[in-house]
Amino acid sequence: MHELKKILTSKKELGLILVLLLMEFTRGAFFLTFLPLYAVNYLGISVAAAGLAVSVHYLAETLFKGAAGWQLDRKGYPVLLLGLLIGLAALLIMKSSDSPVVLALGSASFGLAVSPVWLAVISGVAPVQLKERATRMGLIFAVWLLGGGGGPVVINFFISHDYDLAFWLLIFLWVCALSVALLMIPVKERKTSESAGFSFWKEVSLMAQNQAVKKILFPGMFLQTMTGGILLPLLPLYAQNRLGLNPNQYALLLLAGGAAAAVSFLPMGRLADILRLKTLLGCGFAMSAISLALFSIARDPTGAYLLAALVGLSYAVVLPAWNNLLAKVIPPDRQATGWGVFSTIEGMGIAVGPALGGLLANTYGISSALILSTILLAIMSCFYFLYPVEKVLIEAG
């Protein structure tokens, strides 16, 4: 609670948290709910074009994150303000056009716009040199989940009345985020002696000089996000075909998992500041593996809801601890760049996972993808329990 009080009484940190909340709420509402329905039902655009727009948004965000972090380390928060201005322009352009090409380009520009936000928040509110940063990360993850999960749900109430009203609401929320950034976040220019441009592979090579990063963290972050990505396109089908859940029950399933994670992030973040990270990572991945294994034998909605809540809890156990582990190898003066590079690698795992999951499901059935994810999570749990990761990172650094 002490760290929470510090954040709430800091104008800059509270401003960054509010920007993250408004950004994730708007982005989640727009791309996960509003855009597919708006494009197909209101503009008469094909489902394929709508799907392409959503894909290019997340691809652009992933590709630009490293460069966005590099610019943040050098220019400071003007980069965040520029991103929010680009996002507002992208929303207004997409509002004024019914062209699929404009929709795709606007979505890509929106990806560029949001790429510095998470990096600015994590480096500004939970800097790597802070002793109790995992507690702060718990709050950041809770806000991130609240915005990203609440937006797609709330926007439905406005879509049911009028698409134009829903679109203008999203634009208004984005203007609010921009206003918060202008009024609460100090604009300070940072100057460094570096003049060379950004190179993603150069930054990767610099980090890979630490052998523990090269051999443990890089493969780990890719594998972990890939494991989650394997299940992304298959969960709705599995819930419908194997668990017999209707759309409303599936929404409750997601709500159970999301709510459990949201309420657990803050206390789990606090634990990550107290307990050994390898213990939390081992327990978190073990809980995830057990939850998925039990999903394969679940047959009623109540059991599925409880297992979804357990998955959400395990997610909350892993994320702050894993984030704190990564923070041990990021230089304080280059932290936005470091987080940007790490986020790009994690994004690659998310991109590969759904394709692999779809291929497995098509060839061997949906259960095969569930089994593979369970095995991978169990292996990661054993690895973190048995391998002295923190000690190796310190020695390698």
Buried (B, 14 or more C-beta within 10 A) or exposed (E): EEBBEBBEEBEBBBBBBBBBBBBBBBBBBBBBBBBBBBBBEBBEBEEEBBEBBBBBBBBBBBBBBBBBBBBBBBBBBBBBBBBBEBBBBBBEBBBEBEEBEBBBBBBBBBBBBBBBBBBBBBBBBBBBEBEBBBBBBBBBBBBBBBBBBBBBBBBEEBBEEEBEEBBBBBBEBBBBBBBBBEEBBEEEEBEEEEEEEBEBEEBBEBBBEBEBBBEBBBEBBBBBBBBBBBBEBBBBEBBBEBBEBEEEBBEBBBBBBBBBBBBBBBBBBBBBBEBBBBBBBBBBBBBBBBBBBBBEEBEEBEBBBBBBBBBBBBBBBBBBBBBBBBBBBBEEEBBBBBBBBBBBBBBBBBBBBBEBBBEBBEEEEBBBBBBBBBBBBBBBBBBBBEEEBBEBBEEBE
